[in-house]
Amino acid sequence: MSPRPSRRLSYAASGVNIAKADKTKEAMAKTLKSTDKRVLNSVGSWAFASLFDARFPGYDHPVLVLKTEEPGSKQLLAFRHGRIESICQDMINHLINDIAVMGATPMSVQDAVICGKLEKDIVTRIVKAIADACRAQGCVLTGGETSEQPGTLKPGTYVLTASVVGIVEKANVIDGSKIKPGDVVMAVASNGLHTNGYSLVRALLKKHPKLAKQKVGARSFLDAILLPHTSYFRALEPLFTHPGLAGMAHITGSGIRGNLERVLPAKTDAVIDLHNLKTLPVFTAIRDAGHVSDAEMLRTYNMGVGLVIVARPDAVDDIETHLWSYGHHCYPIGRIVKGKRTVKFEGTVKWA
């Protein structure tokens, strides 16, 4: 005997609506339509994977540079406050900065959108924002995955991640190996937290809800912490083959010390004068509200330094002028000396 209709199970009744997912993918396909001739097929429910032309004219020895990134717990705040486009910029800009500091040009991005309940309007907004962020950096979103997972995530919860493929001529890879004693360490300014340290921020907001509306500079604290991650790629690209550029580090989680140490060669140290850092009011607000030690702030946040460039002394003025022309404040904060591949701090932070 057949089960009564009320007892029949279906995928839709379990929380996954395939028909809605297909319609959402059709809408996404229109958003992702590209004129980039390197993309050999259209993204949509009829394609199992994306095809990307692997010919690299102009490269003698092309090297692929690969990275996967996600915008961390900042996603929770961004979705809660309707900053969907902003968090997508965060993810893509962070992702591309990570390969740009190695001298790579981004080509293709694949994303993943994981949710507790698929909301067509929200998902199409997310995909369009990711595609737009990619186009702004001269690359293309070629596809990815949208996964509805009821029971794993609550309805209204979204988790984003993306991977990028970049390319660099092998002889032009920037890996820090050219750094030597006597070089100058330069800071390139961030606009705030970028995408790191948000678990601490969320704990602060839970303990001090009024902090969200507190003024920090010209913005509220909430607006300041939700500014999208600065992208440096367009400004860095003309410097990739600059003879005076020795190394770069993207300052993310673990701060200046943790990230700059990743590119220091053996037998070198970087000495950073903390007094030279141009901190931002938002970091002072976090420090004061949470009674956070200076050491913890330096370990958790970029402290107003989104990127570090190590350069020959005679190249400093040229690099500063170039970055200023792209709207990026750049200034010396330290020097390279003989050592054991560590970053040493001297002086104290001058809080905004």
N, C-alpha and C positions, 0 to 999 in steps of 0.2 A: 504494500500500500504506500502511495506517495505521501511524503510529509505534508502537513498542512502549511499553507503559504506563510503563516505567521512564524513558523519554525524554520523556514528556509534561510540559510545564510548566503551572503553574497559579499563580494569585495567592497562594494559601495556601502553596504550595511555595516561593514567592519571599519569603515572610515576612509577608504581610498576610492575616489571617483575617477575611473579611467577616462570616461567621456570628458569630464572637466579638464583632466590633465592633457588630453589630446587637443582640446580647443585652446588651452593655454599655450601649448607648444606651437600651434598654428599662428597665434598672435605673436609669440616670440620670434618665429621665423621671419616675419615681416620686419621686426625691429633689427634683426641680425643680418638682413640682406646687405651684402657688401659689394662694392665695386673694385675691391682689391683683387687683382688678377692672380695673386698667389693662392687665393682660396678657390679650390677646384670644384667644390660642390656646395649646394645650399644646405643650411641647417634646417632641420624639421623632423617631424615624426617618421618620415620616410628614409632618413639617413641614419645608419648605425654609428657612424663616426665621421669626423671631419677630415677632408683631404687638403693638404697644404703643400704647395710646390717646394721641393727641396733644392732647387738650383739656386746658387748664390753668386750671381755675377759680380765681379769686382773683388772677390775674396780669393786669395791664394791658398790659405789654409783655414777655412771657417771652423769655428768652435761654437757648439751650441751651449747656451747658458740657461740652466733650468732652475726654477724656484716655485715653491708652493707657499701660499700665505693665507691667513685669515685675520680678520680685524679684532679678534679677542673679545673680551667681555664688554668692550665699547658698543658692541652690537645691541646688547640689552638696553642700554640707555638710548641709543639711536632709534631703535624701533619703538620704544616706549614714548618717545617724544616726536615721532613722525619724521625723523631725519633719514629717510630711506636713501635718497640720492646721495646724501653726504657720506653715509657709511660705505656705499659702493665706491665712491671716490677714495675713501680711506684705504680700502682693500687694494685697489688697483695701483694707487700712487705708492703705497708701501711696497708692494710687490715689485714694481718697476724700479724703484729706487735701489732695491737690493741687488738687482743685476746691473744697474747703471754704474754703481761704484766699482764694478769690475770691468767697465768699459764696454758693456754690451748694449746693443740696440734691440728693443723688444719687437717681436714679430707677431706672435699669436698667443692668445689667452684662452683658457678653458675654465669655466666656472662650475660650481655646484651650489644649488640652493636646496637646503633641507628644511622641511617644515612639518609642524604637527597637523596642520590642515591647509590644503592648497587654496589660496584665495587668488583668483585669476588676476584681479586688478593689482594686487600687491606684487605678485610674482612678475607680471609684465613690467611694472615700474622698476623692479630690481634689475631685471635683465636689460632694460633700456638704459638704466643708469650705468651699469657695468660696461655696456657697449659704448656709451658716450664717453666714459672715462678712458676707455682704451683708445678710441679715435683721437682724443685730445693728446695722447702720447704717441700717435703715429703707428699704432698697432691695431689688431683686429680681434674681436671676440668671435671665435670660430665655433663655439658651441659649449656643451657641458652636460650637466645632469640636474634635473629637478626631481626631488624625491619627497613624497608625502608619507610621513611616518607617524600615524596616530598611535598613541601609547608610548612612543619613544619621546616625542616632544609634545608639549601642550599646544592646543590651538592658539594661533597668534604668535608663536615662537618660531623664529627663523635663524638658521645657522648658515653662514656664507663662507665659502672658501674658493680660491682660484689658483691656477698654475700658469706660469708664463714660460714661453720659449723665446730666448733672445739669441743674438749672434754677435761674435766678435772675431776679428782676425787674430790668430794665435799670437802673432808677434806684438799685438796691441793689448793683450790681456793686462788688466791692472790688478795686481795681487799683493802689492806692498813690497815686493822683492827689491825694488829700486830705492826704498827708503834707507837713508844713511844719516849718521850723526852730522849735525849742522843744519838739517832741514827744518823748516818752519811748520808748525801745526796751526792750521787755520780753521776757524769755526764758520759754518754757514748757518744762518739763523733758522730756527723752526718758528712756527706760528703758535705753538703750544705743546700739548701732550702728544700729539700725533696719534699713535694707536697703542700706547703702553702705559701701564700703571693704573688701569681702570678698576681693578678689584679693590684697590685701596680707596679710590675716589668713590666707588659705590658704597663702601663701608662708611666713609665720611658723610655722604648724603643721607644714609640711613640714620646715622647718629645725629646729624645736624641738617634737617630738611630745609631750613631757611637759607642755608648756604647757597642753594641753587639760584636764588634771586640776588645774592650779594654782588655788588659791583666789583669787578676786577678790571681796572683800566676803563675802557669805553664800553665793555660788554658785561652782561651778567655772567656769573660763574658757570652756569649751565651752557650758555652760548660759547663761552671760551673753551670749555672742555670738549665741545662737540664740533669745533672747527675741523674741517677735513685735513687729513695728512698732506703736508706740502709735497708737491712733486718737483724734483730737481732735474729730471732727465733732459728736458729741452735745453736747459742752461749748461748742463755738463757735457752734452754730446760734442760741441765744438772743442772741448778741452781734452777729449779722449787721447789724442796724439800729441798733446802739448809736451815739449821736451822737459819742461820744468815741473810737471806733475808726477809725483813719485808714488802716491797711494791715496786711497779714500776709504772712509768707513761710514756706513749709515748708522746713525745713533738711535737705537731702538731699546728693547728691554736689556737691562744690565748697564745702561748709561754709557757715558764717554769711556770709562775705563774698560768695561767688558767688551765693547765693540772695537775700540781702537787697538786693543791687544791682539785681536784676531788677525790684523794685517801687519803687525810689527815683525821684521826679520829677527833672527837670533842675534844676540849681542847688541841690541838696541833697546833703549827705553824712550818713552815720551814723558816729558815733564810739562804738566799743565798748570798754569797760574790761575787758580780759581777766582782771583780778584778780577781777572779780565773777562769772565763770563758775563754776558748781558742777559741776565735772567729776566723772566716775564712775570707780571703780577700774579698770574694764575698759579705759579709754583709757590710764591710767597703765601698765597691764600691756603693752599694745601698744607704747607709746612705749619702755618699758624693754627689752622683749624684742627689738625690732627696731632699737633705737638710732635711732628716728625723730625728726626735728627737730620743734620746736614748729610751725614754719611748715607743714611737710608734714602734721602732725596737723590743723591748722586748715583746711587745704585739702581734706583727705580725709574728715574725720569731723564729726559734728554737735557733738561735744565736750560732750554732755549737754543740748544745746538742740535740741529736736525741732521747735520752732515759734518764730517771732518775731512779736510783735505791736507795732505802733507806735500809740501812743495819746496823746491830749491829757493834759497833766499832771493836770488835775482829774478824769480818768476812771481813773487808774491804780489807786487803791484799790478802786474798784467792780469793775473787771475782774479784779484779783487775787483779791478775795473770791469772785467768781463762779466762777473757774476752780478755786480751792481747794475749793469746794463739790462739784465734780465729780472731785476727787482729783488735780488737776494742779497741781504746784508752779509758781508764777509769780512772777517777780521782775525788777526793773529791771537792765539791763546796759549802757545807753548812752543817747545822745541824738541828736537830729537837728539839724544846723547848716547854714549856707549852704555850698555847695560845688559839686562837679562830678560828682555822681552816683556817688560811691565810698564804700566802707566802710573806715574807718580804725581800726586797732587801737592802743590805748595800754595801758601796763602789761604785765604778764606773767601767764601762766597759773599758777594755783595748783593744782598737781596733787594729786589725791586720794591 
